[in-house]
Amino acid sequence: MRTSRWTALGVLATAMLMTVLDGSIVTVAMPAIQADLGFTPVGLSWVVNAYLIAFGALLLLSGRLGDLLGRKRMFLAGTAVFTAASLLAGIAGSPGLLIAARFLQGVGSAMASAVSLGILVTLFTEPRERAKAIAVFSFTGAAGASIGQVAGGLLTDALTWNWIFFINLPIGAAALLLALPALPADRPAQTRGGADVIGALLVTSGLTTGIYAVVKIEEYGAGSAHTLGLGALALALLAGFLVRQATAAQPLMPLRILRSRAVAGANLVQMLMVAALFSFQILVALHLQKVLGYGAAETGLAMLPAAAVIGAVSLGLSARLIARFGERNVLLTGLVLLVGVLGLLARVPVRASYAVDLLPVMLLAAGFGLALPALTSLAMSGAREEDAGLASGLFNTTQQIGMAVGVAVLSTLAAARTESLTAAGRPAAEALTGGYHLAFAVGAGLLVAAFAVAFALLRTPSKAAPQGPDSEQRRPQVALTA
């Protein structure tokens, strides 16, 4: 049984890695895709947006359906859909077909990712083993984006852009073959009234509308009628969803899950942290290419130290530090290091030296290897077993919302600052660097806000162990009620 559980963790981590790689590997290949398929500049953005909208909008629904229909069943179906969609994307010969394939990839990713953490926390109930398992799972998400940029550059340069999608086929097939025997067969939740169809429609349409509005801010502007109108519609739909959940006999998202201080606080911290760290993951890559003149493969290699230290801390230290000092203290330490990352980047010179100006930043990224495992543990700590899929889907949903907001807000601020500096007669490299400086400074502010939320809302667990047969399992959890 022990070997089977760790094999199952390997399957879950592989599926997570495939999803994360797919999100970052595409960004490096975008120029090649545009040249080959004849995308317009506006149309090219939909290679990313189609995936992001489907993924972000369906996570919460997929998580709850996993609880109702079976998390293993949902994981297998999602991995199969993602793998088939990757084949379709690889053979796409037109913009429309590639965008449709990317949307289907997002659907499959949502189905598999939404239940992965739910499966993990039911497999690993002993605190130390659960901390190790979450550290491995978190590493795949934290370091996978950097690995994706390296792989994307190498595959695109050595072969063609099509191989960034074909690479998913053997990985997906292997994950499916291993998942069948390794993942436990779970018992679906008992429901007398069936799934909440109205709630599902409200939350899916609300998230779809909201994410669409956010990703189009750069094109239409934050104060445009398009953005404000769709934003208001999204808020109305999501408010209707919350009202529905408070009154439905069988709610899609029982609101009791938000009464957990750990769950609510961890998800809010994650939104702020992910929004801030978009500026590290994407804008640093743009700075390396547009200002310092790095190529695609060179950019990925330049960011490898960040992936290495994140992996070393996630896999080698985080579980032991959490066991000794608690999730809250480890999270706060990680956030302090990440503030240092963006604080240094906000002052990086135009003609930066990699060894002097950028390598220290990459090493401080170890803070992500501390923060994410601790945050994941907190976000899952307050969920009942029957709500594990929902808690997993909620955690992934807030991650995608944070990413969408970070993409829209920070890239818009950087572009506006660059435009104003260019109009003032500054050289192109200096204007670009000034735009990135503003985005990094705002990102640092978001991380300070995340630290404040974590400090205020998340509590150190009591040292007194609860009584009863499940006391060992519950002991490390953090303040489960508000």
Rosetta blueprint (number, residue, H / E / L):
1 M L
2 R H
3 T H
4 S H
5 R H
6 W H
7 T H
8 A H
9 L H
10 G H
11 V H
12 L H
13 A H
14 T H
15 A H
16 M H
17 L H
18 M H
19 T H
20 V H
21 L H
22 D H
23 G H
24 S H
25 I H
26 V H
27 T H
28 V H
29 A H
30 M H
31 P H
32 A H
33 I H
34 Q H
35 A H
36 D H
37 L H
38 G L
39 F L
40 T L
41 P H
42 V H
43 G H
44 L H
45 S L
46 W H
47 V H
48 V H
49 N H
50 A H
51 Y H
52 L H
53 I H
54 A H
55 F H
56 G H
57 A H
58 L H
59 L H
60 L H
61 L H
62 S H
63 G H
64 R H
65 L H
66 G H
67 D H
68 L H
69 L H
70 G L
71 R H
72 K H
73 R H
74 M H
75 F H
76 L H
77 A H
78 G H
79 T H
80 A H
81 V H
82 F H
83 T H
84 A H
85 A H
86 S H
87 L H
88 L H
89 A H
90 G H
91 I L
92 A L
93 G L
94 S L
95 P H
96 G H
97 L H
98 L H
99 I H
100 A H
101 A H
102 R H
103 F H
104 L H
105 Q H
106 G H
107 V H
108 G H
109 S H
110 A H
111 M H
112 A H
113 S H
114 A H
115 V H
116 S H
117 L H
118 G H
119 I H
120 L H
121 V H
122 T H
123 L H
124 F L
125 T L
126 E L
127 P H
128 R H
129 E H
130 R H
131 A H
132 K H
133 A H
134 I H
135 A H
136 V H
137 F H
138 S H
139 F H
140 T H
141 G H
142 A H
143 A H
144 G H
145 A H
146 S H
147 I H
148 G H
149 Q H
150 V H
151 A H
152 G H
153 G H
154 L H
155 L H
156 T H
157 D H
158 A H
159 L L
160 T L
161 W L
162 N L
163 W H
164 I H
165 F H
166 F H
167 I L
168 N H
169 L H
170 P H
171 I H
172 G H
173 A H
174 A H
175 A H
176 L H
177 L H
178 L H
179 A H
180 L H
181 P H
182 A H
183 L L
184 P L
185 A L
186 D L
187 R L
188 P L
189 A L
190 Q L
191 T L
192 R L
193 G L
194 G L
195 A L
196 D L
197 V H
198 I H
199 G H
200 A H
201 L H
202 L H
203 V H
204 T H
205 S H
206 G H
207 L H
208 T H
209 T H
210 G H
211 I H
212 Y H
213 A H
214 V H
215 V H
216 K L
217 I H
218 E H
219 E H
220 Y H
221 G L
222 A L
223 G L
224 S L
225 A H
226 H H
227 T H
228 L H
229 G H
230 L H
231 G H
232 A H
233 L H
234 A H
235 L H
236 A H
237 L H
238 L H
239 A H
240 G H
241 F H
242 L H
243 V H
244 R H
245 Q H
246 A H
247 T H
248 A L
249 A L
250 Q L
251 P L
252 L L
253 M L
254 P L
255 L H
256 R H
257 I H
258 L H
259 R H
260 S L
261 R H
262 A H
263 V H
264 A H
265 G H
266 A H
267 N H
268 L H
269 V H
270 Q H
271 M H
272 L H
273 M H
274 V H
275 A H
276 A H
277 L H
278 F H
279 S H
280 F H
281 Q H
282 I H
283 L H
284 V H
285 A H
286 L H
287 H H
288 L H
289 Q H
290 K H
291 V H
292 L L
293 G L
294 Y L
295 G L
296 A H
297 A H
298 E H
299 T H
300 G H
301 L H
302 A H
303 M L
304 L H
305 P H
306 A H
307 A H
308 A H
309 V H
310 I H
311 G H
312 A H
313 V H
314 S H
315 L H
316 G H
317 L L
318 S H
319 A H
320 R H
321 L H
322 I H
323 A H
324 R H
325 F H
326 G L
327 E H
328 R H
329 N H
330 V H
331 L H
332 L H
333 T H
334 G H
335 L H
336 V H
337 L H
338 L H
339 V H
340 G H
341 V H
342 L H
343 G H
344 L H
345 L H
346 A L
347 R L
348 V L
349 P L
350 V L
351 R L
352 A L
353 S L
354 Y H
355 A H
356 V H
357 D H
358 L H
359 L H
360 P H
361 V H
362 M H
363 L H
364 L H
365 A L
366 A H
367 G H
368 F H
369 G H
370 L H
371 A H
372 L H
373 P H
374 A H
375 L H
376 T H
377 S H
378 L H
379 A H
380 M H
381 S H
382 G L
383 A L
384 R L
385 E H
386 E H
387 D H
388 A H
389 G H
390 L H
391 A H
392 S H
393 G H
394 L H
395 F H
396 N H
397 T H
398 T H
399 Q H
400 Q H
401 I H
402 G H
403 M H
404 A H
405 V H
406 G H
407 V H
408 A H
409 V H
410 L H
411 S H
412 T H
413 L H
414 A H
415 A H
416 A H
417 R H
418 T H
419 E H
420 S H
421 L H
422 T H
423 A H
424 A L
425 G L
426 R L
427 P L
428 A H
429 A H
430 E H
431 A H
432 L H
433 T H
434 G H
435 G H
436 Y H
437 H H
438 L H
439 A H
440 F H
441 A H
442 V H
443 G H
444 A H
445 G H
446 L H
447 L H
448 V H
449 A H
450 A H
451 F H
452 A H
453 V H
454 A H
455 F H
456 A H
457 L H
458 L L
459 R L
460 T L
461 P L
462 S L
463 K L
464 A L
465 A L
466 P L
467 Q L
468 G L
469 P L
470 D L
471 S H
472 E H
473 Q H
474 R H
475 R L
476 P L
477 Q L
478 V L
479 A L
480 L L
481 T L
482 A L
